[in-house]
Amino acid sequence: MAGGSGGESGATAAGAEAAAGAGCTGCEEVVGGSAAGGGWQADRRAAWRADRRGQQAAEAGEAAAASAAAAGMIAAAAGAVEAGAAAVSAAEAGGNAREERMGAA
């Protein structure tokens, strides 16, 4: 580690070696992890991405629920219109029958 690797400076590598020599492995793990593949930063980005995907899935679920509710309301309204039309037809039929009886009398 003395020469550094990737984007590490010599001072960072030397500091990590000094910390490792003192029995502290935390700094060495962070520096080594960063040079090796991202370390805690990669974990943090992955967690952020997973959180964002979860938020997007929740938003999509809410949109689907709202769409289903709207479709249900439209179907209910259509059913009410059909029921109203049937009632009007029945009233007209009853009125016609009454007129026929009155005309026959």
C-alpha positions as CSV (number, residue, x, y, z in Angstrom):
1,M,0.0,0.0,0.0
2,A,3.0,2.3,0.3
3,G,2.9,3.4,-3.3
4,G,-0.9,3.8,-3.4
5,S,-3.2,2.3,-6.0
6,G,-5.9,3.7,-8.2
7,G,-6.8,7.2,-7.0
8,E,-5.0,6.9,-3.6
9,S,-2.3,9.4,-2.7
10,G,0.8,8.3,-1.0
11,A,-0.2,10.1,2.1
12,T,-3.6,8.3,2.3
13,A,-1.9,4.9,1.9
14,A,0.7,5.7,4.5
15,G,-1.9,6.9,6.9
16,A,-3.8,3.6,6.4
17,E,-0.7,1.6,6.9
18,A,0.0,3.5,10.1
19,A,-3.5,2.9,11.4
20,A,-3.3,-0.7,10.5
21,G,0.0,-1.0,12.4
22,A,-1.6,0.6,15.4
23,G,-4.3,-2.2,15.5
24,C,-7.1,-0.2,13.8
25,T,-8.5,-2.0,10.8
26,G,-11.4,0.4,10.1
27,C,-9.3,3.0,8.0
28,E,-7.6,0.2,6.1
29,E,-10.9,-1.4,5.2
30,V,-12.4,1.9,4.0
31,V,-9.3,2.8,1.9
32,G,-8.8,-0.8,0.7
33,G,-12.6,-1.0,0.0
34,S,-12.5,2.2,-2.0
35,A,-9.6,1.1,-4.1
36,A,-11.0,-2.4,-4.5
37,G,-14.5,-1.5,-5.6
38,G,-16.3,1.3,-3.8
39,G,-16.5,0.0,-0.2
40,W,-19.0,1.9,1.9
41,Q,-19.7,4.3,-0.9
42,A,-20.9,1.5,-3.2
43,D,-23.0,0.1,-0.4
44,R,-24.5,3.5,0.2
45,R,-25.3,4.0,-3.5
46,A,-26.8,0.5,-3.7
47,A,-29.0,1.2,-0.7
48,W,-30.1,4.5,-2.2
49,R,-31.0,2.8,-5.5
50,A,-32.9,0.1,-3.7
51,D,-34.8,2.7,-1.7
52,R,-35.6,4.7,-4.8
53,R,-36.8,1.5,-6.6
54,G,-39.0,0.9,-3.6
55,Q,-40.4,4.4,-3.8
56,Q,-41.1,4.0,-7.5
57,A,-42.9,0.7,-6.9
58,A,-45.0,2.3,-4.2
59,E,-45.9,5.2,-6.5
60,A,-46.8,2.7,-9.3
61,G,-49.0,0.8,-6.8
62,E,-50.8,4.0,-5.7
63,A,-51.4,4.9,-9.4
64,A,-52.8,1.5,-10.2
65,A,-55.1,1.6,-7.1
66,A,-56.3,5.1,-8.2
67,S,-56.9,3.8,-11.7
68,A,-58.8,0.8,-10.4
69,A,-60.9,3.0,-8.2
70,A,-61.7,5.3,-11.1
71,A,-62.6,2.3,-13.3
72,G,-64.9,1.1,-10.5
73,M,-66.6,4.5,-10.3
74,I,-67.1,4.6,-14.0
75,A,-68.6,1.0,-14.0
76,A,-70.9,2.0,-11.1
77,A,-72.0,5.1,-13.0
78,A,-72.7,3.1,-16.1
79,G,-74.7,0.6,-14.1
80,A,-76.7,3.5,-12.6
81,V,-77.4,4.8,-16.0
82,E,-78.5,1.4,-17.2
83,A,-80.8,1.0,-14.2
84,G,-82.2,4.5,-14.8
85,A,-82.9,3.7,-18.4
86,A,-84.6,0.5,-17.5
87,A,-86.8,2.4,-15.0
88,V,-87.7,5.0,-17.6
89,S,-88.6,2.2,-20.1
90,A,-90.8,0.5,-17.5
91,A,-92.5,3.8,-16.7
92,E,-93.1,4.4,-20.4
93,A,-94.5,0.9,-20.8
94,G,-96.8,1.4,-17.9
95,G,-97.9,4.8,-19.3
96,N,-98.6,3.3,-22.7
97,A,-100.6,0.5,-21.2
98,R,-102.7,3.0,-19.2
99,E,-103.3,5.1,-22.3
100,E,-104.4,2.0,-24.2
101,R,-106.8,1.1,-21.5
102,M,-108.2,4.7,-21.4
103,G,-108.5,4.6,-25.2
104,A,-110.3,1.3,-25.1
105,A,-112.8,2.6,-22.6
